[in-house]
Amino acid sequence: MTEMVETAAAQRPNPVRITVNHQPVVLPDRATTGMGIKLEAIRQGVLIEPNFVLSVRQGNHFVPVGDDEAINVHRDEDFLAVAPDDNS
């Protein structure tokens, strides 16, 4: 019985709060992709487009996250999405 409870708990989604362009976004689970983050951010009202380039903060710089790249997000992790033609 305990094994069934542990298995069910391991399969249950665990919502994670992150930020995208300084706006809070709650993802349904830690495991996602770059595109998954962008689509969920859009659904929650962040003013970005699916073709924007997504990056994650690592220390004092941002590292690109590919649309199909599998990623495990962490609570309060900071992401930046910019238009593909933005040279900032």
Order of alpha helices (4+ residues) and beta strands (2+ residues): alpha-beta-beta-beta-alpha-beta-beta-beta-beta
